[in-house]
Amino acid sequence: MPQITRPSARLIHLARELKSLRLHARLTPKQVCDGIGLSAPTFSRIERALTTITPATVKKLLDLYGVASPQRDALIQLAKDSTRRGWWQQYGDVFRGGFVGLEDEASDAFVFEGLLVPGLLQTPDYHRALIRAMDQEHAQPETVERWVQGRTARQALVTRPNAPNLLFVLGEAVIRQMVGGPAVMRAQLSALWDASNRANVTLQVIPFTATAHGGLDGGFTILSFKDYDMEIGYTEGPAGYLYLESSVDVQGINVRRESLLEKALPSKESADLLREVADSVKE
């Protein structure tokens, strides 16, 4: 069973369900390993969602735990689905840490950015300008276009038929920072306006006049998975990325979300501010 960098939401849910069933059956990890012939390290990785698990192994575990259908059938199917190849895997050179795989499965997403337009809403020219300004290593034309291609593929999430509900909260600096020059920024502001009018998208802006809030130290995302009754927090920066999955961490980041929503302008006033800024961008 190969170890993985970041599990899918399906695999996380499967691992949690299997652990819950083991505890309900009052079996120790050693008893399970002895019962189905797994090594202790492999079983530990299974229960922590750090390795893929075959449907055959799931069947053995469910036999040991005494699990009958329909729950049995659902978990075996989940094991089959948890390793299916996603569109993002062809962009392994662009996306790091597996976040877009989780994002693709989410039913809802809350995204806060204080300085930059969120990736899901960036225009190609805005993204090109960011790469050239922030990541000289990837500033070769062919590499830049590869990254833009990956970003464009990711943005299909916003408009697909089963699109998640997306709530974006932006600091006012996001819509005022002149990334790429006036023409690029006008197009980007127009794209934000178009996105905000989609039924599954809500966009709110925290004005400069707002008092201190829970997002001043950086952007973050909260992904919700209604089918699995699960939330995962995520943040990234130049030093790397961090997932927040424990109940304590998720509760803490949700407190920050509420702080931001208290400071943000309502959607209508945010749209008015967006138009005002767009009108002020001159050559």
Secondary structure, DSSP 8 states (H G I E B T S, - for coil): --B-SS--HHHHHHHHHHHHHHHHTT--HHHHHHHHT--HHHHHHHHTT-B---HHHHHHHHHHHT--TTHHHHHHHHHHHTT---GGGGGTTT--TTHHHHHHH-SEEEEEESSS--GGG--HHHHHHHHHHH-GGG-SHHHHHHHHHHHHHHTHHHHSTT--EEEEEEEHHHHHS-TT-HHHHHHHHHHHHHHHTSTTEEEEEE-TTS---TTTT--EEEEEEGGGTEEEEEEEETTEEEEE-SHHHHHHHHHHHHHHHHHS--HHHHHHHHHHHHHH---
